[in-house]
Amino acid sequence: MPNPIIERAMQAIHDCECLLDAEECEMLVRAVLRAIREPSEGIIKAGSDPSCDLAEVGQLDALLTWQSMIDAALGEG
């Protein structure tokens, strides 16, 4: 089943006129998504109340939501 997030990212790579075939593009896209699966502190704060400490529940929720979204984008969630 085609994955729309992967497909869009592959198209973006292809549009940059990289000399890669579809399989190489997909490998790159998946590698990037896996690399950003662990969000930075700033990303966590942006997804929750920025006044909270990282130990606060709101930021834990943001972390878990981010990871779930990336997993879904990868088709692994």
MIZA-915717 format. One record per atom (N, C-alpha, C): residue in three letters; x, z, y. Coordinates in pm, whole numbers, plus 50000, padded with zeros to 5 digits. Atoms other than C-alpha are relative to their C-alpha. Example, Ala and Ser with C-alpha at 12.3 -4.5 7.8 and 13.67 -1.06 7.14 Angstrom:
BEGIN
ala500895000049881 ala512305078049550 ala500905000050120 ser499184999449881 ser513675071449894 ser499235007350109 
***
This chain:
BEGIN
met500845000049883 met500005000050000 met500895000050124 pro499185000349878 pro501494990650338 pro499835012850084 asn500004988149915 asn502405019550566 asn500094995150145 pro500025005749865 pro501415011050928 pro501135005050090 ile498914994849917 ile504035033751088 ile501314993049964 ile498785006850048 ile506825019050874 ile499964985450042 glu500135014249963 glu505504983850937 glu500284997850148 arg499775001549856 arg505464988751316 arg501465002050035 ala498584997549973 ala508965003351316 ala500854988349949 met499275011650052 met510194974751097 met499864988250094 gln500215011049906 gln508654949751339 gln500835002050126 ala499204997149881 ala510384967051629 ala501474996849976 ile498605003350035 ile513744964151452 ile500154984949992 his499955014650015 his513014927951363 his499974993150136 asp500125006049866 asp512054920251725 asp501305001150079 cys498704998749934 cys515504932151833 cys500994989649948 glu499215010850058 glu516804902551634 glu501215005149924 cys498944995250090 cys518874923551397 cys500084990449882 leu499825008950114 leu520284903651110 leu499785007749870 leu500364992150116 leu518494924650851 leu498784994149933 asp501215004350068 asp516004915650583 asp499005011550000 ala501084990149997 ala512734934550534 ala500395012949929 glu499604988050075 glu514194958350275 glu500995008550080 glu499044992749918 glu517104967750503 glu499315006650120 cys500764994349888 cys514704972950796 cys499255012549955 glu500764988550049 glu512534996050587 glu500925011749971 met499044989250028 met515575015950472 met500435006850130 leu499634994549870 leu516625020350836 leu498895008650059 val501134992649945 val513165031250946 val499835013349927 arg500164987750077 arg512875056550665 arg501145009750029 ala498874991349970 ala516355069950740 ala499825006950135 val500244994149868 val515435075251106 val498915010649993 leu501084990250011 leu512165092551021 leu500465012749930 arg499484988150068 arg513945115650777 arg500945007850091 ala499054993449910 ala516605122951039 ala499295008150108 ile500714992749893 ile514015133751297 ile498955009549944 arg500994991050061 arg511925153651048 arg500225014450045 glu499694986649949 glu513695185451163 glu500064999250151 pro500065001549854 pro512655187751528 pro500985009250071 ser499164991549915 ser514835201451803 ser499155011350056 glu500714988949938 glu513915233751977 glu499094994750112 gly500795005749892 gly512695212952272 gly498744993249951 ile501185006650056 ile510355192652055 ile498995010549954 ile500904989350045 ile508935224251901 ile499295006250120 lys500614994049880 lys508375239352245 lys499014990750065 ala500915009649940 ala506765207552372 ala498684999149923 gly501205000650083 gly504295208952083 gly499225012949998 ser500704987249995 ser503295244552156 ser500105005550141 asp499924993549869 asp503225269052443 asp501475001850036 pro498574999249965 pro506625264752618 pro500455014050041 ser499604986549962 ser506555301152726 ser500245009049879 cys499844992050122 cys506635313052364 cys501455000049952 asp498714999150068 asp509745324452182 asp499874992249869 leu500065007750124 leu510675303651874 leu499365007649884 ala500594992250108 ala509495332151652 ala498495000850010 glu501454999249980 glu505975329551794 glu499274990549905 val500815007950093 val503235315851569 val499734986050054 gly500305013149944 gly502415287251810 gly501114989949973 gln498905009250022 gln505865272351768 gln500214997249852 leu499955002550144 leu505825276851392 leu498954989649963 asp501055010050023 asp502545257651391 asp500464986250046 ala499515012849948 ala504155230451604 ala501034994049904 leu498985004650095 leu507115228051362 leu499344994249875 leu500665004550122 leu504875225351057 leu499164987650023 thr500795011949966 thr502615200151229 thr500904987850013 trp499035011049983 trp505595178551330 trp500474995149864 gln499495003950131 gln506985179050976 gln498924993249917 ser501115006250073 ser503575170950828 ser499754985850051 met500215013249942 met503225141651068 met501094990349955 ile498915008650046 ile506655127850976 ile499834996949852 asp500235002350142 asp505905132550606 asp498904989649979 ala501095009850010 ala502645113350654 ala500484986150039 ala499455012949957 ala504505085750840 ala500864993849890 leu499185004750110 leu506875083450546 leu499174997049874 gly500835001750119 gly503945082750305 gly500315010249895 glu499594989650094 glu505265114550145 glu499195012850018 gly500754987749973 gly502715139450278 gly498604999649948 
***
